[in-house]
Amino acid sequence: MKHIAALLLSLGLLAALPAAAQAECYVEYKAKQDSPLRLHYGILALPGDCPPANLADQKAADRLSRNGWVLLNVLGLSTKVPTDAMRSNAGDYYLRY
């Protein structure tokens, strides 16, 4: 019975490794829409490590433009998971794009 428990534990740990190894880059940004003017703060995730700032700007702008938003600026890039306060501030725009 101990062998089965050890095997199940090992399989569980192996299944969790790929998820832990996949880093994400969190991009904090501000965006707008015109007519009428609408603004929002949001956080989106890019797969892998954080790219150079100009590439992150372009990727964020591309994602936002698909839904009629214009990127105003990128506030920051981080591989750390956003805090509860950041998630709350982003509201509906947390990981939406």
VENWO-V574854 format. One record per residue. RES is the residue in one small letter. SS is DSSP state (H for helix, E for strand, - for the rest). PHI is phi in whole degrees, -180 to 180 (999 if undefined). NEAR is the number of other C-alpha atoms within 10 Angstrom. Layout:
# VENWO-V574854
RES_SS_PHI_NEAR + RES_SS_PHI_NEAR
This chain:
# VENWO-V574854
m_-_999_6 + k_H_-64_7 + h_H_-67_8 + i_H_-67_9 + a_H_-63_10 + a_H_-65_11 + l_H_-64_12 + l_H_-63_12 + l_H_-63_12 + s_H_-62_12 + l_H_-64_11 + g_H_-64_11 + l_H_-67_11 + l_H_-64_11 + a_H_-68_11 + a_H_-81_11 + l_H_-60_10 + p_H_-59_10 + a_H_-66_9 + a_H_-70_8 + a_H_-78_9 + q_-_-84_10 + a_-_-81_17 + e_E_-128_17 + c_E_-106_20 + y_E_-94_23 + v_E_-113_24 + e_E_-91_22 + y_E_-147_22 + k_E_-124_17 + a_E_-140_20 + k_E_-142_16 + q_E_-131_15 + d_-_-104_10 + s_-_55_5 + p_-_-83_7 + l_-_-65_7 + r_E_-134_10 + l_E_-125_15 + h_E_-152_17 + y_E_-106_20 + g_E_-149_24 + i_E_-133_27 + l_E_-124_20 + a_E_-114_21 + l_E_-109_19 + p_E_-69_12 + g_-_83_13 + d_-_-70_14 + c_-_-68_18 + p_-_-78_14 + p_-_-57_9 + a_H_-54_13 + n_H_-66_10 + l_H_-73_11 + a_H_-63_19 + d_H_-58_18 + q_H_-66_12 + k_H_-64_14 + a_H_-64_24 + a_H_-61_19 + d_H_-62_15 + r_H_-63_16 + l_H_-67_18 + s_H_-65_13 + r_-_-61_10 + n_-_-115_10 + g_-_82_12 + w_-_-100_19 + v_E_-113_19 + l_E_-68_21 + l_E_-88_15 + n_E_-166_14 + v_E_-95_20 + l_E_-88_13 + g_E_-178_12 + l_E_-125_21 + s_E_-158_14 + t_-_-93_16 + k_-_-82_10 + v_-_-62_13 + p_-_-58_15 + t_-_-72_9 + d_H_-59_9 + a_H_-65_9 + m_H_-66_15 + r_H_-62_16 + s_H_-64_13 + n_H_-64_15 + a_H_-75_20 + g_H_54_15 + d_H_-66_13 + y_H_-100_16 + y_E_-83_18 + l_-_58_16 + r_-_-73_13 + y_-_-113_15
